[in-house]
Amino acid sequence: MRGVCEDLHLRTCQQCGVTLCCDTSRNRHASKHAHVTGHPVVASAQPGERWLYCFPDNAFGEY
């Protein structure tokens, strides 16, 4: 992932498990992945963060 994403704010797709950079990154890989694949939910991959985000509903949830 280093060299591809300029930050380390990573999100993990809850359908296929791929981990990609978030929307604060210039590349917005996690968002692009969700729109291309139809995989709607990501979870933060940051240590100490326990939340999910649903792209179609624009909704966050903590766990």
Sequence and secondary structure as in RCSB ss.txt:
>XXXX:A:sequence
MRGVCEDLHLRTCQQCGVTLCCDTSRNRHASKHAHVTGHPVVASAQPGERWLYCFPDNAFGEY
>XXXX:A:secstr
 BTTBSS  EEEETTT  EEE TTSSS HHHHHHHHH   EEEE STT  EEEETTTTEEEE 
